Amino acid sequence: MITSPSRMLNLLSLLQVPRDWPGRELSERLNVSPRTVRRDVERLRELGYRIGAIKGPYGGYRLAAGSELPPLLFDEEQAVAIAIALHSFAETGIDLDDGAARALATIRQVMPSHLRHRIDGIRFTTTGTPERVDRTAFEAASAAVRDRQTLRFAYGDGGDDRPPRRTEPHAVVARHGRWYLLAWDLDREGWRTFRLDRMTPRTPTGPGFTRRPLPAADAQTYLNARAKGAQTEDRWPCVGEVVLELPAADIAPWVGDGELRAIDERSCAVTIGSWSWTGVLASVARFDAPFRIVGPPELATAAATLSARVAAAVPTRESTTGSE
């Protein structure tokens, strides 16, 4: 049975057709009694819709010409949230900026004046430069995830000339200004991540499938893990701790997802991760300050190896003289 809100929306949709609607015809269209139709019409009138009654043996209804939607029932926080979301739509990277602007203009028109004034005061500049994603690719990937249907698409530069990828889509995930499709690659028989801005979907979609268990807690965790060189957990494979001869406040903005602990006014302990032990050392060296390795032993071993490499790369005085 259709719920009351859904039924009222269906009734409103019928009334928006410019004609007289006998009550009996409306009840047949909606599969309800004439009494229910009368009750729903009264509810719509209470919401501000101007619905006229037609006299006669069967009665009827017509939506008054020029009727507009009544003010939307948003509270202050909801109105601000909508305005911010639509103003910042460009940050999503989905190629629907014009649609977002028109949506905001439409919603603004049916808001009460005090809310229109409130959202008109929201102005800001976005700084992100996400990769642009065509809406058809975004919609195709999202629908394939929802419906559990095999998705084929050309991928990469000049992708139309390559054999299409055949995948079982699992999730669409946003990360650092880009959109990704996490899917099981049927030809390579493994989990893969695909950037949506490099996808050109092929139609129609393929057969349905039974979703495979993901080798991680969820799609976001899996994507973060792969970006860090891990397999199943959102953590760096190599994590080390050092003591830096710098105040904690001086490096706090640059530690990223590392951990920072002040020791005294002139030094701090930093725990930082990377995909390799040499990568950990590179992250520490960028602070350009003396440091001491706390652990683990693998980090100290990598530091000794890197030190030898750096020493071998530095031109000696004899080699510099000989080249003159």
SULZI-V608647 format. One record per residue. N is the residue number from 1. RES is the residue in three letters. PSI is psi as a letter, one per 20 degrees, with the letter a starting at -180 (* if undefined). OMEGA is omega in whole degrees, -180 to 180 (* if undefined). Layout:
N/RES/PSI/OMEGA  N/RES/PSI/OMEGA
This chain:
1/MET/p/180  2/ILE/p/179  3/THR/r/-177  4/SER/g/179  5/PRO/g/179  6/SER/h/-180  7/ARG/h/180  8/MET/h/176  9/LEU/h/177  10/ASN/g/178  11/LEU/g/179  12/LEU/h/179  13/SER/g/178  14/LEU/g/-177  15/LEU/h/180  16/GLN/i/171  17/VAL/p/-173  18/PRO/n/178  19/ARG/r/174  20/ASP/p/-178  21/TRP/o/174  22/PRO/q/-179  23/GLY/h/-179  24/ARG/h/-179  25/GLU/h/178  26/LEU/g/-180  27/SER/h/178  28/GLU/g/180  29/ARG/h/-176  30/LEU/i/180  31/ASN/l/177  32/VAL/r/180  33/SER/q/175  34/PRO/h/178  35/ARG/h/178  36/THR/h/177  37/VAL/g/-180  38/ARG/g/-180  39/ARG/g/179  40/ASP/h/177  41/VAL/g/179  42/GLU/h/178  43/ARG/h/178  44/LEU/h/177  45/ARG/h/178  46/GLU/h/179  47/LEU/i/176  48/GLY/j/179  49/TYR/p/-179  50/ARG/n/-178  51/ILE/o/-180  52/GLY/q/179  53/ALA/q/179  54/ILE/p/-179  55/LYS/q/178  56/GLY/r/-177  57/PRO/h/-179  58/TYR/i/-179  59/GLY/r/-180  60/GLY/a/-175  61/TYR/q/175  62/ARG/p/175  63/LEU/p/-175  64/ALA/q/179  65/ALA/p/179  66/GLY/j/178  67/SER/q/178  68/GLU/r/175  69/LEU/q/175  70/PRO/r/179  71/PRO/p/178  72/LEU/q/-174  73/LEU/m/176  74/PHE/p/171  75/ASP/r/-175  76/GLU/g/-178  77/GLU/h/179  78/GLN/g/-179  79/ALA/g/179  80/VAL/g/-180  81/ALA/g/180  82/ILE/g/-179  83/ALA/g/-180  84/ILE/g/-179  85/ALA/g/-178  86/LEU/h/176  87/HIS/h/-175  88/SER/j/-176  89/PHE/h/180  90/ALA/h/-180  91/GLU/h/-178  92/THR/h/-178  93/GLY/i/179  94/ILE/p/-173  95/ASP/m/179  96/LEU/k/-177  97/ASP/g/-180  98/ASP/g/178  99/GLY/h/179  100/ALA/g/179  101/ALA/g/179  102/ARG/h/178  103/ALA/g/179  104/LEU/g/179  105/ALA/h/180  106/THR/g/-180  107/ILE/h/-179  108/ARG/h/-176  109/GLN/h/-175  110/VAL/j/175  111/MET/q/173  112/PRO/q/-172  113/SER/h/-177  114/HIS/h/177  115/LEU/h/175  116/ARG/g/179  117/HIS/h/-179  118/ARG/g/-176  119/ILE/h/176  120/ASP/h/180  121/GLY/i/-179  122/ILE/o/179  123/ARG/p/178  124/PHE/r/180  125/THR/p/177  126/THR/q/-176  127/THR/i/-178  128/GLY/q/176  129/THR/m/-177  130/PRO/q/173  131/GLU/p/-177  132/ARG/p/-180  133/VAL/p/177  134/ASP/p/-175  135/ARG/h/180  136/THR/h/177  137/ALA/g/180  138/PHE/g/-179  139/GLU/g/-179  140/ALA/g/180  141/ALA/g/-179  142/SER/g/-180  143/ALA/h/179  144/ALA/h/176  145/VAL/g/-178  146/ARG/g/-174  147/ASP/i/-179  148/ARG/l/178  149/GLN/q/179  150/THR/p/-178  151/LEU/p/176  152/ARG/q/179  153/PHE/q/169  154/ALA/q/-173  155/TYR/p/176  156/GLY/a/179  157/ASP/p/-178  158/GLY/k/-174  159/GLY/h/-178  160/ASP/h/-179  161/ASP/i/-178  162/ARG/q/175  163/PRO/p/-178  164/PRO/q/173  165/ARG/p/179  166/ARG/p/-172  167/THR/q/169  168/GLU/n/-174  169/PRO/p/179  170/HIS/g/-177  171/ALA/q/171  172/VAL/p/-172  173/VAL/p/175  174/ALA/p/178  175/ARG/p/174  176/HIS/l/174  177/GLY/j/178  178/ARG/q/178  179/TRP/p/-178  180/TYR/q/169  181/LEU/p/174  182/LEU/p/-173  183/ALA/q/172  184/TRP/p/-179  185/ASP/o/-175  186/LEU/h/-178  187/ASP/h/-179  188/ARG/i/176  189/GLU/l/178  190/GLY/r/177  191/TRP/p/179  192/ARG/q/172  193/THR/p/-178  194/PHE/p/176  195/ARG/p/-177  196/LEU/h/-179  197/ASP/i/178  198/ARG/j/-176  199/MET/q/171  200/THR/n/-175  201/PRO/q/173  202/ARG/q/178  203/THR/q/-5  204/PRO/r/175  205/THR/r/-177  206/GLY/a/-177  207/PRO/r/177  208/GLY/r/-179  209/PHE/r/174  210/THR/p/-174  211/ARG/p/179  212/ARG/q/176  213/PRO/p/-179  214/LEU/p/-179  215/PRO/l/179  216/ALA/r/-177  217/ALA/h/179  218/ASP/r/-175  219/ALA/g/-180  220/GLN/g/178  221/THR/g/-180  222/TYR/g/-179  223/LEU/g/178  224/ASN/h/180  225/ALA/g/-179  226/ARG/h/179  227/ALA/h/180  228/LYS/j/180  229/GLY/j/177  230/ALA/r/-176  231/GLN/g/-172  232/THR/i/-176  233/GLU/q/-179  234/ASP/m/178  235/ARG/q/179  236/TRP/q/178  237/PRO/h/-178  238/CYS/p/-180  239/VAL/p/-179  240/GLY/r/179  241/GLU/p/177  242/VAL/r/171  243/VAL/p/-179  244/LEU/p/177  245/GLU/m/176  246/LEU/q/175  247/PRO/q/-179  248/ALA/h/-178  249/ALA/h/-177  250/ASP/h/-177  251/ILE/i/-177  252/ALA/g/-178  253/PRO/i/-171  254/TRP/j/-177  255/VAL/h/180  256/GLY/c/-179  257/ASP/j/176  258/GLY/r/179  259/GLU/q/-175  260/LEU/p/179  261/ARG/p/179  262/ALA/p/176  263/ILE/g/173  264/ASP/a/-176  265/GLU/i/-175  266/ARG/j/-178  267/SER/r/-179  268/CYS/q/175  269/ALA/p/-179  270/VAL/p/172  271/THR/p/-172  272/ILE/q/-176  273/GLY/r/176  274/SER/r/-180  275/TRP/i/178  276/SER/r/179  277/TRP/h/176  278/THR/h/176  279/GLY/h/176  280/VAL/g/179  281/LEU/h/179  282/ALA/h/179  283/SER/h/179  284/VAL/g/-176  285/ALA/h/-178  286/ARG/i/177  287/PHE/i/174  288/ASP/l/-180  289/ALA/q/175  290/PRO/q/179  291/PHE/r/178  292/ARG/p/-179  293/ILE/p/176  294/VAL/g/179  295/GLY/r/5  296/PRO/a/-179  297/PRO/h/-179  298/GLU/h/180  299/LEU/h/178  300/ALA/g/178  301/THR/g/178  302/ALA/h/179  303/ALA/h/178  304/ALA/g/179  305/THR/g/-180  306/LEU/h/179  307/SER/g/179  308/ALA/h/179  309/ARG/g/-179  310/VAL/g/180  311/ALA/h/180  312/ALA/h/-178  313/ALA/i/-178  314/VAL/p/180  315/PRO/p/176  316/THR/r/-180  317/ARG/h/-179  318/GLU/g/-179  319/SER/h/178  320/THR/g/180  321/THR/h/-178  322/GLY/h/-178  323/SER/i/-178  324/GLU/*/*
